[in-house]
Structure formats: C-alpha cells, structure tokens
Amino acid sequence: MRFFYSNNSRLQSIINTINSLTKRMGVFASWFSGLLVLLVIYDVLMRYLFKLSTPWIMELEWHFFSILFLFGSAYTFQQDRHVRVDLFYSKLSEKEKARTNLFGNLLFLIPWCIFIAKYSFDYAYGSFLMGEGSPDPGGLPYRFIIKFCIVVGFVLLGLQAISNSLACFLIIKGPVEKEEVWGQ
C-alpha cells in the first residue's frame, strides 16, 4: 500500500508542477488581451484621425494575438474550456470520461504537440539563423521571436496534456475523486 501511495504522490506532484506552470503562463497570456485592445485602439485612432498607419503596429497586433492564443491554449485546456463535441461525453461517468480523455491525449494531442513543436522549432531556428525580419519596410525585426512562441505554445500544451493524462490515470486507477487530482 505504501508503494501505491508513494507513486500517487509523485504523480500528483508532477501534475501540480505542470498545472502551476500552465496557470502562470495563462496569467501571462491574459495580459496580452489588454495590451492588444490598447494597441488596436491606438492603431484605429492613428489611422482614422491622423491618416497614419505603420506596418510595425499591425504586425505587433498579430504578434500579441498569437502570444495570447499560443500561451493561453494550455491554460484553456487545463480549465476544460476548450471546444469539445459533446454528444455522449456528458452522460459518461468520471472514470469513463477519464478513459476517453486519456485515449484522446495519448493518441492525438500529445503526438500532435510533439510533431508541431519539433517542426516549428526547425522553422524558428532557420528564421533565427538568417536573421529574418519583416518583409515590409518599417515592420518589426526579429521575426524568429514570434516563431519560437509557436514552439513554446505547443510545448506548454503538450505538458498540460501530460498532466491531464496523469490525472486521468489516477482517476481510472481510483479511488480518488476528480477534484482531488485536479486540485480545483
């Protein structure tokens, strides 16, 4: 029995560590929504009141949106606020939901995150090596930074999928409740 408890506490520690990182990154990403609103207001005012438009402002807008989306996706997944086709899922027991989630994570989400992180790293690193910047005059330099955000976003989502999988495993293994595992 001690071995069973010891493994559960180790798994719970891993889950808590990943969840804490995800939550911090979610809070970090949330700041970009406010910054994005301010930036869009500034851009609209400059464009319509003063007839001024600069490429770097428009690029910064999509950079902020990208960071918000990429870094916030793991937090959205952690909070179970992601899109789900819920034809049968809501009628399942907690253990059946955990089996479904574990299957989806292991078969689809984690491999997809690994695939995207690996190939986006190569893409971002190539951009870094050539010192890629904006193709537009007056655009932002160092385009590789936003490309590396793709890597970070999918690594965070992959880590959260691992945390979710471990939590599902503990629920399936029982006898624990969903709230005990998720720490919510």
PyMOL CGO cylinders between C-alpha atoms (Angstrom):
from pymol import cmd
from pymol.cgo import CYLINDER

trace = [
    CYLINDER, 0.00, 0.00, 0.00, 2.88, 2.36, 0.72, 0.3, 1, 1, 1, 1, 1, 1,
    CYLINDER, 2.88, 2.36, 0.72, 4.22, 1.94, -2.85, 0.3, 1, 1, 1, 1, 1, 1,
    CYLINDER, 4.22, 1.94, -2.85, 0.77, 2.79, -4.25, 0.3, 1, 1, 1, 1, 1, 1,
    CYLINDER, 0.77, 2.79, -4.25, 0.55, 5.95, -2.13, 0.3, 1, 1, 1, 1, 1, 1,
    CYLINDER, 0.55, 5.95, -2.13, 4.13, 6.93, -2.96, 0.3, 1, 1, 1, 1, 1, 1,
    CYLINDER, 4.13, 6.93, -2.96, 3.50, 6.68, -6.71, 0.3, 1, 1, 1, 1, 1, 1,
    CYLINDER, 3.50, 6.68, -6.71, 0.27, 8.63, -6.39, 0.3, 1, 1, 1, 1, 1, 1,
    CYLINDER, 0.27, 8.63, -6.39, 2.02, 11.42, -4.50, 0.3, 1, 1, 1, 1, 1, 1,
    CYLINDER, 2.02, 11.42, -4.50, 4.81, 11.58, -7.12, 0.3, 1, 1, 1, 1, 1, 1,
    CYLINDER, 4.81, 11.58, -7.12, 2.29, 11.72, -9.93, 0.3, 1, 1, 1, 1, 1, 1,
    CYLINDER, 2.29, 11.72, -9.93, 0.29, 14.34, -8.04, 0.3, 1, 1, 1, 1, 1, 1,
    CYLINDER, 0.29, 14.34, -8.04, 3.45, 16.38, -7.56, 0.3, 1, 1, 1, 1, 1, 1,
    CYLINDER, 3.45, 16.38, -7.56, 4.14, 16.29, -11.33, 0.3, 1, 1, 1, 1, 1, 1,
    CYLINDER, 4.14, 16.29, -11.33, 0.52, 17.25, -12.04, 0.3, 1, 1, 1, 1, 1, 1,
    CYLINDER, 0.52, 17.25, -12.04, 0.70, 20.15, -9.57, 0.3, 1, 1, 1, 1, 1, 1,
    CYLINDER, 0.70, 20.15, -9.57, 4.01, 21.43, -11.01, 0.3, 1, 1, 1, 1, 1, 1,
    CYLINDER, 4.01, 21.43, -11.01, 2.75, 21.39, -14.59, 0.3, 1, 1, 1, 1, 1, 1,
    CYLINDER, 2.75, 21.39, -14.59, -0.59, 22.92, -13.58, 0.3, 1, 1, 1, 1, 1, 1,
    CYLINDER, -0.59, 22.92, -13.58, 1.21, 25.70, -11.72, 0.3, 1, 1, 1, 1, 1, 1,
    CYLINDER, 1.21, 25.70, -11.72, 3.37, 26.49, -14.76, 0.3, 1, 1, 1, 1, 1, 1,
    CYLINDER, 3.37, 26.49, -14.76, 0.31, 26.44, -17.02, 0.3, 1, 1, 1, 1, 1, 1,
    CYLINDER, 0.31, 26.44, -17.02, -1.58, 28.77, -14.72, 0.3, 1, 1, 1, 1, 1, 1,
    CYLINDER, -1.58, 28.77, -14.72, 1.32, 31.24, -14.60, 0.3, 1, 1, 1, 1, 1, 1,
    CYLINDER, 1.32, 31.24, -14.60, 1.60, 31.19, -18.39, 0.3, 1, 1, 1, 1, 1, 1,
    CYLINDER, 1.60, 31.19, -18.39, -2.17, 31.65, -18.68, 0.3, 1, 1, 1, 1, 1, 1,
    CYLINDER, -2.17, 31.65, -18.68, -1.99, 34.75, -16.49, 0.3, 1, 1, 1, 1, 1, 1,
    CYLINDER, -1.99, 34.75, -16.49, 0.96, 35.99, -18.56, 0.3, 1, 1, 1, 1, 1, 1,
    CYLINDER, 0.96, 35.99, -18.56, -1.01, 35.43, -21.78, 0.3, 1, 1, 1, 1, 1, 1,
    CYLINDER, -1.01, 35.43, -21.78, -4.07, 37.19, -20.39, 0.3, 1, 1, 1, 1, 1, 1,
    CYLINDER, -4.07, 37.19, -20.39, -2.12, 40.43, -20.15, 0.3, 1, 1, 1, 1, 1, 1,
    CYLINDER, -2.12, 40.43, -20.15, -1.76, 40.39, -23.92, 0.3, 1, 1, 1, 1, 1, 1,
    CYLINDER, -1.76, 40.39, -23.92, -5.53, 40.71, -24.37, 0.3, 1, 1, 1, 1, 1, 1,
    CYLINDER, -5.53, 40.71, -24.37, -5.50, 44.07, -22.58, 0.3, 1, 1, 1, 1, 1, 1,
    CYLINDER, -5.50, 44.07, -22.58, -2.38, 45.18, -24.41, 0.3, 1, 1, 1, 1, 1, 1,
    CYLINDER, -2.38, 45.18, -24.41, -3.94, 44.10, -27.69, 0.3, 1, 1, 1, 1, 1, 1,
    CYLINDER, -3.94, 44.10, -27.69, -7.08, 46.16, -27.03, 0.3, 1, 1, 1, 1, 1, 1,
    CYLINDER, -7.08, 46.16, -27.03, -4.97, 49.24, -26.27, 0.3, 1, 1, 1, 1, 1, 1,
    CYLINDER, -4.97, 49.24, -26.27, -2.83, 48.67, -29.35, 0.3, 1, 1, 1, 1, 1, 1,
    CYLINDER, -2.83, 48.67, -29.35, -5.87, 48.30, -31.63, 0.3, 1, 1, 1, 1, 1, 1,
    CYLINDER, -5.87, 48.30, -31.63, -7.44, 51.47, -30.18, 0.3, 1, 1, 1, 1, 1, 1,
    CYLINDER, -7.44, 51.47, -30.18, -4.19, 53.34, -30.80, 0.3, 1, 1, 1, 1, 1, 1,
    CYLINDER, -4.19, 53.34, -30.80, -3.96, 51.94, -34.34, 0.3, 1, 1, 1, 1, 1, 1,
    CYLINDER, -3.96, 51.94, -34.34, -7.55, 52.88, -35.18, 0.3, 1, 1, 1, 1, 1, 1,
    CYLINDER, -7.55, 52.88, -35.18, -7.18, 56.40, -33.76, 0.3, 1, 1, 1, 1, 1, 1,
    CYLINDER, -7.18, 56.40, -33.76, -3.93, 56.98, -35.65, 0.3, 1, 1, 1, 1, 1, 1,
    CYLINDER, -3.93, 56.98, -35.65, -5.36, 55.60, -38.88, 0.3, 1, 1, 1, 1, 1, 1,
    CYLINDER, -5.36, 55.60, -38.88, -8.72, 57.40, -38.90, 0.3, 1, 1, 1, 1, 1, 1,
    CYLINDER, -8.72, 57.40, -38.90, -7.91, 60.64, -37.10, 0.3, 1, 1, 1, 1, 1, 1,
    CYLINDER, -7.91, 60.64, -37.10, -4.42, 61.31, -38.41, 0.3, 1, 1, 1, 1, 1, 1,
    CYLINDER, -4.42, 61.31, -38.41, -4.33, 59.13, -41.54, 0.3, 1, 1, 1, 1, 1, 1,
    CYLINDER, -4.33, 59.13, -41.54, -1.17, 57.45, -40.22, 0.3, 1, 1, 1, 1, 1, 1,
    CYLINDER, -1.17, 57.45, -40.22, -0.55, 53.74, -40.43, 0.3, 1, 1, 1, 1, 1, 1,
    CYLINDER, -0.55, 53.74, -40.43, 2.65, 51.90, -39.73, 0.3, 1, 1, 1, 1, 1, 1,
    CYLINDER, 2.65, 51.90, -39.73, 3.43, 48.28, -40.54, 0.3, 1, 1, 1, 1, 1, 1,
    CYLINDER, 3.43, 48.28, -40.54, 5.06, 47.63, -37.17, 0.3, 1, 1, 1, 1, 1, 1,
    CYLINDER, 5.06, 47.63, -37.17, 1.81, 48.43, -35.31, 0.3, 1, 1, 1, 1, 1, 1,
    CYLINDER, 1.81, 48.43, -35.31, -0.21, 45.99, -37.42, 0.3, 1, 1, 1, 1, 1, 1,
    CYLINDER, -0.21, 45.99, -37.42, 2.47, 43.32, -37.04, 0.3, 1, 1, 1, 1, 1, 1,
    CYLINDER, 2.47, 43.32, -37.04, 2.61, 43.88, -33.29, 0.3, 1, 1, 1, 1, 1, 1,
    CYLINDER, 2.61, 43.88, -33.29, -1.17, 43.37, -33.17, 0.3, 1, 1, 1, 1, 1, 1,
    CYLINDER, -1.17, 43.37, -33.17, -0.91, 39.90, -34.73, 0.3, 1, 1, 1, 1, 1, 1,
    CYLINDER, -0.91, 39.90, -34.73, 2.12, 39.10, -32.58, 0.3, 1, 1, 1, 1, 1, 1,
    CYLINDER, 2.12, 39.10, -32.58, 0.12, 39.90, -29.43, 0.3, 1, 1, 1, 1, 1, 1,
    CYLINDER, 0.12, 39.90, -29.43, -2.84, 37.87, -30.69, 0.3, 1, 1, 1, 1, 1, 1,
    CYLINDER, -2.84, 37.87, -30.69, -0.50, 34.95, -31.45, 0.3, 1, 1, 1, 1, 1, 1,
    CYLINDER, -0.50, 34.95, -31.45, 1.03, 35.05, -27.97, 0.3, 1, 1, 1, 1, 1, 1,
    CYLINDER, 1.03, 35.05, -27.97, -2.43, 35.27, -26.40, 0.3, 1, 1, 1, 1, 1, 1,
    CYLINDER, -2.43, 35.27, -26.40, -3.61, 32.24, -28.35, 0.3, 1, 1, 1, 1, 1, 1,
    CYLINDER, -3.61, 32.24, -28.35, -0.45, 30.11, -28.16, 0.3, 1, 1, 1, 1, 1, 1,
    CYLINDER, -0.45, 30.11, -28.16, 0.32, 30.65, -24.48, 0.3, 1, 1, 1, 1, 1, 1,
    CYLINDER, 0.32, 30.65, -24.48, -3.33, 30.67, -23.44, 0.3, 1, 1, 1, 1, 1, 1,
    CYLINDER, -3.33, 30.67, -23.44, -4.27, 27.38, -25.13, 0.3, 1, 1, 1, 1, 1, 1,
    CYLINDER, -4.27, 27.38, -25.13, -2.65, 25.22, -22.43, 0.3, 1, 1, 1, 1, 1, 1,
    CYLINDER, -2.65, 25.22, -22.43, -4.48, 27.18, -19.73, 0.3, 1, 1, 1, 1, 1, 1,
    CYLINDER, -4.48, 27.18, -19.73, -7.76, 26.85, -21.64, 0.3, 1, 1, 1, 1, 1, 1,
    CYLINDER, -7.76, 26.85, -21.64, -7.18, 23.09, -21.86, 0.3, 1, 1, 1, 1, 1, 1,
    CYLINDER, -7.18, 23.09, -21.86, -6.32, 22.90, -18.15, 0.3, 1, 1, 1, 1, 1, 1,
    CYLINDER, -6.32, 22.90, -18.15, -9.54, 24.68, -17.22, 0.3, 1, 1, 1, 1, 1, 1,
    CYLINDER, -9.54, 24.68, -17.22, -11.55, 22.37, -19.53, 0.3, 1, 1, 1, 1, 1, 1,
    CYLINDER, -11.55, 22.37, -19.53, -12.78, 25.37, -21.54, 0.3, 1, 1, 1, 1, 1, 1,
    CYLINDER, -12.78, 25.37, -21.54, -11.69, 24.02, -24.92, 0.3, 1, 1, 1, 1, 1, 1,
    CYLINDER, -11.69, 24.02, -24.92, -14.02, 23.04, -27.74, 0.3, 1, 1, 1, 1, 1, 1,
    CYLINDER, -14.02, 23.04, -27.74, -15.48, 19.57, -27.34, 0.3, 1, 1, 1, 1, 1, 1,
    CYLINDER, -15.48, 19.57, -27.34, -18.10, 17.77, -29.40, 0.3, 1, 1, 1, 1, 1, 1,
    CYLINDER, -18.10, 17.77, -29.40, -20.26, 16.66, -26.53, 0.3, 1, 1, 1, 1, 1, 1,
    CYLINDER, -20.26, 16.66, -26.53, -22.69, 14.13, -27.95, 0.3, 1, 1, 1, 1, 1, 1,
    CYLINDER, -22.69, 14.13, -27.95, -22.03, 11.36, -25.44, 0.3, 1, 1, 1, 1, 1, 1,
    CYLINDER, -22.03, 11.36, -25.44, -19.34, 12.72, -23.14, 0.3, 1, 1, 1, 1, 1, 1,
    CYLINDER, -19.34, 12.72, -23.14, -21.65, 14.49, -20.68, 0.3, 1, 1, 1, 1, 1, 1,
    CYLINDER, -21.65, 14.49, -20.68, -23.50, 11.23, -19.99, 0.3, 1, 1, 1, 1, 1, 1,
    CYLINDER, -23.50, 11.23, -19.99, -20.32, 9.31, -19.09, 0.3, 1, 1, 1, 1, 1, 1,
    CYLINDER, -20.32, 9.31, -19.09, -19.17, 8.56, -15.55, 0.3, 1, 1, 1, 1, 1, 1,
    CYLINDER, -19.17, 8.56, -15.55, -16.00, 10.26, -14.26, 0.3, 1, 1, 1, 1, 1, 1,
    CYLINDER, -16.00, 10.26, -14.26, -13.93, 7.11, -14.92, 0.3, 1, 1, 1, 1, 1, 1,
    CYLINDER, -13.93, 7.11, -14.92, -15.32, 6.79, -18.45, 0.3, 1, 1, 1, 1, 1, 1,
    CYLINDER, -15.32, 6.79, -18.45, -14.58, 10.47, -19.08, 0.3, 1, 1, 1, 1, 1, 1,
    CYLINDER, -14.58, 10.47, -19.08, -11.05, 9.90, -17.77, 0.3, 1, 1, 1, 1, 1, 1,
    CYLINDER, -11.05, 9.90, -17.77, -10.59, 6.92, -20.13, 0.3, 1, 1, 1, 1, 1, 1,
    CYLINDER, -10.59, 6.92, -20.13, -11.87, 8.97, -23.08, 0.3, 1, 1, 1, 1, 1, 1,
    CYLINDER, -11.87, 8.97, -23.08, -9.58, 11.90, -22.22, 0.3, 1, 1, 1, 1, 1, 1,
    CYLINDER, -9.58, 11.90, -22.22, -6.58, 9.62, -21.68, 0.3, 1, 1, 1, 1, 1, 1,
    CYLINDER, -6.58, 9.62, -21.68, -7.16, 7.92, -25.02, 0.3, 1, 1, 1, 1, 1, 1,
    CYLINDER, -7.16, 7.92, -25.02, -7.52, 11.27, -26.81, 0.3, 1, 1, 1, 1, 1, 1,
    CYLINDER, -7.52, 11.27, -26.81, -4.43, 12.74, -25.13, 0.3, 1, 1, 1, 1, 1, 1,
    CYLINDER, -4.43, 12.74, -25.13, -2.18, 9.75, -25.82, 0.3, 1, 1, 1, 1, 1, 1,
    CYLINDER, -2.18, 9.75, -25.82, -3.39, 9.04, -29.33, 0.3, 1, 1, 1, 1, 1, 1,
    CYLINDER, -3.39, 9.04, -29.33, -3.95, 12.53, -30.69, 0.3, 1, 1, 1, 1, 1, 1,
    CYLINDER, -3.95, 12.53, -30.69, -2.97, 15.55, -28.59, 0.3, 1, 1, 1, 1, 1, 1,
    CYLINDER, -2.97, 15.55, -28.59, 0.48, 14.61, -27.28, 0.3, 1, 1, 1, 1, 1, 1,
    CYLINDER, 0.48, 14.61, -27.28, 1.76, 13.25, -30.63, 0.3, 1, 1, 1, 1, 1, 1,
    CYLINDER, 1.76, 13.25, -30.63, 0.38, 16.35, -32.38, 0.3, 1, 1, 1, 1, 1, 1,
    CYLINDER, 0.38, 16.35, -32.38, 2.12, 18.67, -29.89, 0.3, 1, 1, 1, 1, 1, 1,
    CYLINDER, 2.12, 18.67, -29.89, 5.41, 16.81, -30.36, 0.3, 1, 1, 1, 1, 1, 1,
    CYLINDER, 5.41, 16.81, -30.36, 5.08, 17.00, -34.15, 0.3, 1, 1, 1, 1, 1, 1,
    CYLINDER, 5.08, 17.00, -34.15, 4.26, 20.72, -34.20, 0.3, 1, 1, 1, 1, 1, 1,
    CYLINDER, 4.26, 20.72, -34.20, 6.91, 21.62, -31.60, 0.3, 1, 1, 1, 1, 1, 1,
    CYLINDER, 6.91, 21.62, -31.60, 9.63, 19.72, -33.47, 0.3, 1, 1, 1, 1, 1, 1,
    CYLINDER, 9.63, 19.72, -33.47, 8.88, 21.16, -36.90, 0.3, 1, 1, 1, 1, 1, 1,
    CYLINDER, 8.88, 21.16, -36.90, 8.13, 24.66, -35.66, 0.3, 1, 1, 1, 1, 1, 1,
    CYLINDER, 8.13, 24.66, -35.66, 11.47, 24.62, -33.82, 0.3, 1, 1, 1, 1, 1, 1,
    CYLINDER, 11.47, 24.62, -33.82, 13.26, 23.87, -37.09, 0.3, 1, 1, 1, 1, 1, 1,
    CYLINDER, 13.26, 23.87, -37.09, 11.22, 26.65, -38.75, 0.3, 1, 1, 1, 1, 1, 1,
    CYLINDER, 11.22, 26.65, -38.75, 12.01, 29.16, -35.99, 0.3, 1, 1, 1, 1, 1, 1,
    CYLINDER, 12.01, 29.16, -35.99, 15.68, 28.19, -35.79, 0.3, 1, 1, 1, 1, 1, 1,
    CYLINDER, 15.68, 28.19, -35.79, 16.05, 28.66, -39.56, 0.3, 1, 1, 1, 1, 1, 1,
    CYLINDER, 16.05, 28.66, -39.56, 14.48, 32.09, -39.18, 0.3, 1, 1, 1, 1, 1, 1,
    CYLINDER, 14.48, 32.09, -39.18, 16.92, 32.89, -36.37, 0.3, 1, 1, 1, 1, 1, 1,
    CYLINDER, 16.92, 32.89, -36.37, 19.94, 31.77, -38.40, 0.3, 1, 1, 1, 1, 1, 1,
    CYLINDER, 19.94, 31.77, -38.40, 19.05, 34.04, -41.30, 0.3, 1, 1, 1, 1, 1, 1,
    CYLINDER, 19.05, 34.04, -41.30, 18.10, 36.95, -39.01, 0.3, 1, 1, 1, 1, 1, 1,
    CYLINDER, 18.10, 36.95, -39.01, 14.63, 37.13, -40.52, 0.3, 1, 1, 1, 1, 1, 1,
    CYLINDER, 14.63, 37.13, -40.52, 12.68, 40.30, -40.02, 0.3, 1, 1, 1, 1, 1, 1,
    CYLINDER, 12.68, 40.30, -40.02, 9.55, 41.72, -41.53, 0.3, 1, 1, 1, 1, 1, 1,
    CYLINDER, 9.55, 41.72, -41.53, 9.44, 41.84, -45.32, 0.3, 1, 1, 1, 1, 1, 1,
    CYLINDER, 9.44, 41.84, -45.32, 7.59, 45.18, -45.04, 0.3, 1, 1, 1, 1, 1, 1,
    CYLINDER, 7.59, 45.18, -45.04, 9.57, 48.42, -44.78, 0.3, 1, 1, 1, 1, 1, 1,
    CYLINDER, 9.57, 48.42, -44.78, 9.03, 49.73, -41.26, 0.3, 1, 1, 1, 1, 1, 1,
    CYLINDER, 9.03, 49.73, -41.26, 7.99, 46.29, -39.99, 0.3, 1, 1, 1, 1, 1, 1,
    CYLINDER, 7.99, 46.29, -39.99, 9.26, 44.52, -36.90, 0.3, 1, 1, 1, 1, 1, 1,
    CYLINDER, 9.26, 44.52, -36.90, 12.72, 42.95, -36.82, 0.3, 1, 1, 1, 1, 1, 1,
    CYLINDER, 12.72, 42.95, -36.82, 13.48, 39.55, -35.30, 0.3, 1, 1, 1, 1, 1, 1,
    CYLINDER, 13.48, 39.55, -35.30, 10.53, 37.61, -36.68, 0.3, 1, 1, 1, 1, 1, 1,
    CYLINDER, 10.53, 37.61, -36.68, 12.09, 34.44, -35.23, 0.3, 1, 1, 1, 1, 1, 1,
    CYLINDER, 12.09, 34.44, -35.23, 10.88, 35.50, -31.77, 0.3, 1, 1, 1, 1, 1, 1,
    CYLINDER, 10.88, 35.50, -31.77, 7.22, 35.03, -32.68, 0.3, 1, 1, 1, 1, 1, 1,
    CYLINDER, 7.22, 35.03, -32.68, 8.11, 31.79, -34.47, 0.3, 1, 1, 1, 1, 1, 1,
    CYLINDER, 8.11, 31.79, -34.47, 9.72, 30.46, -31.29, 0.3, 1, 1, 1, 1, 1, 1,
    CYLINDER, 9.72, 30.46, -31.29, 6.46, 31.32, -29.50, 0.3, 1, 1, 1, 1, 1, 1,
    CYLINDER, 6.46, 31.32, -29.50, 4.85, 28.58, -31.61, 0.3, 1, 1, 1, 1, 1, 1,
    CYLINDER, 4.85, 28.58, -31.61, 7.32, 26.11, -30.10, 0.3, 1, 1, 1, 1, 1, 1,
    CYLINDER, 7.32, 26.11, -30.10, 6.72, 27.37, -26.56, 0.3, 1, 1, 1, 1, 1, 1,
    CYLINDER, 6.72, 27.37, -26.56, 2.95, 27.30, -27.01, 0.3, 1, 1, 1, 1, 1, 1,
    CYLINDER, 2.95, 27.30, -27.01, 2.89, 23.69, -28.20, 0.3, 1, 1, 1, 1, 1, 1,
    CYLINDER, 2.89, 23.69, -28.20, 5.38, 22.57, -25.54, 0.3, 1, 1, 1, 1, 1, 1,
    CYLINDER, 5.38, 22.57, -25.54, 3.11, 24.12, -22.90, 0.3, 1, 1, 1, 1, 1, 1,
    CYLINDER, 3.11, 24.12, -22.90, 0.05, 22.44, -24.42, 0.3, 1, 1, 1, 1, 1, 1,
    CYLINDER, 0.05, 22.44, -24.42, 1.93, 19.12, -24.57, 0.3, 1, 1, 1, 1, 1, 1,
    CYLINDER, 1.93, 19.12, -24.57, 2.98, 19.43, -20.93, 0.3, 1, 1, 1, 1, 1, 1,
    CYLINDER, 2.98, 19.43, -20.93, -0.60, 20.18, -19.93, 0.3, 1, 1, 1, 1, 1, 1,
    CYLINDER, -0.60, 20.18, -19.93, -1.75, 17.14, -21.93, 0.3, 1, 1, 1, 1, 1, 1,
    CYLINDER, -1.75, 17.14, -21.93, 0.74, 15.04, -19.95, 0.3, 1, 1, 1, 1, 1, 1,
    CYLINDER, 0.74, 15.04, -19.95, -0.60, 16.49, -16.69, 0.3, 1, 1, 1, 1, 1, 1,
    CYLINDER, -0.60, 16.49, -16.69, -4.14, 15.79, -17.84, 0.3, 1, 1, 1, 1, 1, 1,
    CYLINDER, -4.14, 15.79, -17.84, -3.18, 12.23, -18.81, 0.3, 1, 1, 1, 1, 1, 1,
    CYLINDER, -3.18, 12.23, -18.81, -1.59, 11.58, -15.42, 0.3, 1, 1, 1, 1, 1, 1,
    CYLINDER, -1.59, 11.58, -15.42, -4.69, 12.92, -13.69, 0.3, 1, 1, 1, 1, 1, 1,
    CYLINDER, -4.69, 12.92, -13.69, -6.89, 10.70, -15.86, 0.3, 1, 1, 1, 1, 1, 1,
    CYLINDER, -6.89, 10.70, -15.86, -4.69, 7.73, -14.97, 0.3, 1, 1, 1, 1, 1, 1,
    CYLINDER, -4.69, 7.73, -14.97, -5.12, 8.45, -11.25, 0.3, 1, 1, 1, 1, 1, 1,
    CYLINDER, -5.12, 8.45, -11.25, -8.88, 8.75, -11.66, 0.3, 1, 1, 1, 1, 1, 1,
    CYLINDER, -8.88, 8.75, -11.66, -9.06, 5.46, -13.58, 0.3, 1, 1, 1, 1, 1, 1,
    CYLINDER, -9.06, 5.46, -13.58, -6.82, 3.74, -11.04, 0.3, 1, 1, 1, 1, 1, 1,
    CYLINDER, -6.82, 3.74, -11.04, -9.01, 5.11, -8.25, 0.3, 1, 1, 1, 1, 1, 1,
    CYLINDER, -9.01, 5.11, -8.25, -10.11, 5.56, -5.56, 0.3, 1, 1, 1, 1, 1, 1,
    CYLINDER, -10.11, 5.56, -5.56, -9.70, 9.32, -5.98, 0.3, 1, 1, 1, 1, 1, 1,
    CYLINDER, -9.70, 9.32, -5.98, -12.16, 12.00, -6.96, 0.3, 1, 1, 1, 1, 1, 1,
    CYLINDER, -12.16, 12.00, -6.96, -11.65, 14.35, -9.90, 0.3, 1, 1, 1, 1, 1, 1,
    CYLINDER, -11.65, 14.35, -9.90, -11.35, 17.37, -7.59, 0.3, 1, 1, 1, 1, 1, 1,
    CYLINDER, -11.35, 17.37, -7.59, -8.58, 15.68, -5.56, 0.3, 1, 1, 1, 1, 1, 1,
    CYLINDER, -8.58, 15.68, -5.56, -6.49, 15.08, -8.68, 0.3, 1, 1, 1, 1, 1, 1,
    CYLINDER, -6.49, 15.08, -8.68, -7.05, 18.40, -10.44, 0.3, 1, 1, 1, 1, 1, 1,
    CYLINDER, -7.05, 18.40, -10.44, -6.59, 20.43, -7.28, 0.3, 1, 1, 1, 1, 1, 1,
    CYLINDER, -6.59, 20.43, -7.28, -9.52, 22.66, -8.21, 0.3, 1, 1, 1, 1, 1, 1,
]
cmd.load_cgo(trace, "trace")
